[in-house]
Amino acid sequence: MRRYNIALPEMAIVAATRGMAGAGAGLLISDFLRPETRRTVGWTLLAIGVLSTIPIAMTLFGRRDDAKVET
């Protein structure tokens, strides 16, 4: 089993970017706003969420601790 040491602020950043991606996807499938506005805001939030998650995840998972954990 692999262990990943992640600080609370780093976890908050990951959660925020995933939340933005989810909000963007939600706007894309909802009927809350006018279609033009909804698509613009939805795609923007989704793109920011996905694009910012990739480097954060690469940084966090690149610092793994390969110590074995006994269960």
C-alpha positions, -999 to 999 in steps of 0.1 A, spaced: 0 0 0 13 35 -8 11 64 16 7 100 7 15 127 32 -8 156 24 -11 188 45 -45 202 53 -41 233 31 -30 211 2 -62 190 7 -83 221 7 -68 232 -26 -76 199 -42 -111 200 -28 -117 235 -41 -105 227 -76 -127 196 -77 -156 217 -64 -151 242 -92 -151 214 -118 -183 200 -103 -200 234 -102 -190 239 -138 -204 206 -148 -236 212 -128 -241 245 -146 -237 229 -180 -266 204 -173 -289 228 -154 -315 252 -167 -309 279 -140 -293 305 -162 -298 317 -198 -282 291 -221 -254 314 -233 -244 325 -198 -247 290 -184 -225 275 -211 -198 302 -207 -197 300 -169 -200 263 -169 -172 256 -193 -150 282 -176 -154 266 -142 -150 231 -155 -118 241 -174 -103 259 -144 -111 230 -121 -97 203 -144 -66 223 -155 -57 233 -120 -62 198 -106 -37 182 -129 -5 199 -117 -17 198 -81 -22 161 -83 11 155 -100 29 175 -72 11 156 -44 15 122 -58 51 128 -68 59 131 -31 47 97 -20 62 78 8 67 41 -3 67 28 33 47 -4 36 17 -1 59 6 -33 77 -31 -37 81 
